[in-house]
Amino acid sequence: MKITIDRIEKGFVVAELPDGQTVDIPKAVFPGAAEGDVYRIEKDCAGGDARRSRIADKMNRLFED
């Protein structure tokens, strides 16, 4: 998904979504952002799977008999 930074107000970036809707996102999420910047947001399936696996391993070690 691509979003465009429409403007920056009071510690938030106002981002325009592909459908024209706007959302306020804390500016800390986009350090150095400027009006007109375009960001691509994508899901990292492999990263999510690896994280879930690490958490499951930790839980198994924690609750081992």
BELMOWO-V599031 format. One record per backbone hydrogen bond with DSSP energy under -1.0 kcal/mol. NH is the residue of the N-H (numbers start at 1). CO is the residue of the C=O. E is the energy in kcal/mol with one decimal. If there is no record, write none. Layout:
NH_CO_E + NH_CO_E
This chain:
3_39_-2.8 + 4_16_-2.0 + 5_37_-3.0 + 6_14_-2.8 + 7_14_-1.2 + 9_12_-2.8 + 12_9_-2.4 + 13_25_-3.0 + 14_7_-3.4 + 15_23_-2.9 + 16_4_-3.3 + 17_21_-3.3 + 20_17_-2.3 + 23_15_-2.3 + 25_13_-2.5 + 27_11_-2.7 + 29_26_-1.9 + 30_27_-1.5 + 33_30_-2.0 + 36_5_-3.6 + 37_34_-2.2 + 39_3_-2.7 + 41_1_-3.6 + 48_44_-2.4 + 49_45_-2.5 + 50_46_-2.4 + 51_47_-2.2 + 52_48_-2.6 + 53_49_-2.2 + 54_50_-2.3 + 55_51_-2.4 + 56_52_-2.4 + 57_53_-2.4 + 58_54_-2.3 + 59_55_-2.6 + 60_56_-2.5 + 61_57_-2.3 + 62_58_-2.4 + 63_59_-2.2
